[in-house]
Amino acid sequence: MANHLTLRALEKDDLTFLHKLFNNPDVMNYWFSESYMSMEHLKESYDKDKDNPKNREFILTDGEKQLGFVGLFDIEQRHRNAEFAIMIDPGHQGSGYAGKATKLAMDYAFSVLNLHKLYLIVSKVNEKASHVYEKAGFRAEGEMKEHFFINGEYHDSIMMSLFQRDYWKMKQEASQW
């Protein structure tokens, strides 16, 4: 894995990369969404939402190489929380990028946006993702029974969260090594 991973703001030039991800059922099933999005719809969505203060959308890169997409959605200024979501291009999965991207997003959420809490929803069958989130410090808050329909079956999901205080504590402990 490269050591130069960064999150940069989503640009219009990234829409071809996103179009590929958003039309891949192996990716979108775990975003609990249908893998169907036209390029025209993606462009319209981008134009409409690019200045939405409730969302931050990033491309995970290694130099010029696009590796994945990271989003902070429904950012609530009053309550200081947001939903975290990530997708790594299937061609780059299994290389540790998800863990690094999660940490970069957490740092942005807690250091830049000064959020109190990040939360996410993960399918119980997506054990690799759950492991990445747990390793990053997210903890289960509750279970959603038969909440999402994936590959012809209803699946249980877990809501997980991480608080800013726990993030700072983990970061401090890590720097003491």
C-alpha positions in Angstrom: 0.0 0.0 0.0 1.2 3.4 -0.9 2.0 6.0 1.9 0.7 8.9 -0.1 -3.0 8.4 0.2 -5.1 11.5 0.4 -8.7 12.6 0.3 -9.4 15.4 -2.1 -12.7 17.1 -2.9 -14.8 15.4 -5.5 -14.5 17.2 -8.9 -16.6 16.9 -12.0 -13.7 15.1 -13.7 -14.2 12.2 -11.2 -17.7 11.5 -12.4 -16.5 8.8 -14.9 -14.8 7.0 -12.0 -18.0 7.3 -9.8 -20.2 6.2 -12.7 -18.2 2.9 -12.8 -18.6 2.4 -9.0 -22.2 3.4 -8.9 -23.1 0.9 -11.6 -21.2 -2.0 -10.0 -23.7 -4.3 -8.1 -20.8 -5.7 -5.9 -20.2 -2.2 -4.7 -23.7 -0.8 -4.5 -25.3 -3.7 -2.7 -23.3 -2.7 0.4 -24.4 0.9 -0.1 -27.9 -0.5 0.1 -28.7 1.0 -3.3 -29.5 -0.2 -6.8 -26.6 -0.3 -9.1 -28.2 1.9 -11.7 -27.2 5.4 -12.4 -26.9 7.2 -15.7 -24.0 9.5 -16.4 -26.5 12.3 -17.1 -28.2 11.8 -13.7 -24.8 11.7 -12.0 -23.8 15.0 -13.7 -27.2 16.6 -12.6 -26.7 15.4 -9.1 -23.2 16.8 -8.9 -24.3 20.2 -10.2 -27.2 20.4 -7.8 -25.3 19.2 -4.7 -21.8 20.4 -5.2 -22.3 23.3 -2.8 -24.5 21.5 -0.3 -23.1 22.3 3.2 -24.6 19.1 4.6 -22.3 16.9 2.6 -18.6 16.5 2.0 -17.5 14.1 -0.8 -14.0 13.0 -1.4 -12.0 10.9 -3.8 -9.3 8.7 -2.2 -6.2 9.0 -4.3 -2.6 7.8 -4.5 -1.0 10.5 -6.5 -3.2 10.7 -9.6 -4.7 7.2 -9.2 -8.3 7.2 -8.0 -8.9 4.4 -5.4 -12.3 5.1 -3.9 -14.9 7.5 -2.7 -15.6 8.7 0.8 -18.5 10.8 2.0 -19.8 12.6 5.1 -23.5 13.0 4.6 -26.3 14.7 6.5 -23.9 16.9 8.4 -25.8 18.4 11.3 -24.3 21.6 12.6 -26.5 21.8 15.7 -26.0 18.2 16.8 -22.5 18.0 15.3 -22.9 14.6 13.7 -22.7 13.0 10.2 -23.0 9.7 8.4 -19.8 8.2 7.1 -19.7 6.2 3.9 -16.9 4.7 1.9 -16.4 2.6 -1.3 -13.2 1.3 -2.6 -12.8 0.4 -6.2 -13.0 -3.4 -6.4 -9.7 -3.5 -8.3 -8.0 -1.9 -5.2 -9.9 -3.8 -2.4 -7.8 -5.9 0.0 -4.9 -3.5 0.0 -5.6 -1.7 3.3 -7.0 1.4 1.6 -10.3 1.3 3.4 -8.7 1.6 6.9 -6.4 4.5 5.8 -9.3 6.3 4.1 -11.5 5.8 7.2 -8.8 7.4 9.4 -8.4 10.3 7.0 -12.2 10.9 7.0 -12.3 10.7 10.8 -9.5 13.2 11.1 -11.3 15.6 8.8 -14.7 15.1 10.6 -13.3 15.6 14.1 -10.4 18.1 13.4 -11.8 20.3 10.7 -15.6 20.0 11.1 -15.4 19.6 14.9 -18.1 16.9 14.8 -19.1 15.2 18.0 -20.1 11.9 16.4 -19.7 10.0 13.2 -22.0 7.1 12.5 -22.5 4.5 9.8 -24.7 1.5 8.9 -23.0 -1.7 7.8 -24.6 -5.0 6.7 -23.9 -7.8 9.1 -22.7 -10.0 6.2 -20.1 -7.4 5.3 -17.6 -8.7 7.9 -14.5 -7.1 6.2 -16.0 -3.7 6.4 -17.2 -4.2 10.0 -13.6 -5.2 10.9 -12.2 -2.1 9.3 -14.7 0.1 11.3 -14.0 -1.7 14.6 -10.3 -1.4 14.1 -10.7 2.4 13.5 -12.7 2.7 16.7 -16.3 2.5 15.7 -18.6 0.6 18.1 -21.9 -1.0 17.5 -24.9 1.0 18.8 -27.7 -1.2 17.6 -29.0 -3.7 15.1 -31.5 -3.2 12.3 -33.3 -6.5 11.6 -34.1 -7.4 8.0 -33.6 -3.8 7.0 -31.9 -4.0 3.6 -32.7 -6.2 0.6 -29.4 -7.5 -1.0 -29.1 -10.2 -3.6 -32.6 -11.4 -3.2 -32.6 -11.6 0.6 -33.3 -9.3 3.6 -30.2 -8.6 5.7 -29.6 -7.3 9.2 -27.5 -4.3 9.6 -25.6 -2.7 12.4 -25.4 1.0 13.2 -21.9 1.9 14.5 -20.6 5.2 15.8 -17.5 6.9 17.0 -17.4 10.0 19.3 -14.9 12.8 19.0 -13.6 12.2 22.6 -12.8 8.6 21.8 -11.1 9.6 18.6 -8.8 12.0 20.5 -8.1 9.4 23.1 -7.1 6.8 20.5 -5.0 9.4 18.7 -3.2 10.3 21.9 -2.6 6.7 22.9 -1.2 6.0 19.4 1.2 8.9 19.6 2.6 7.6 22.9 4.0 4.5 21.3 
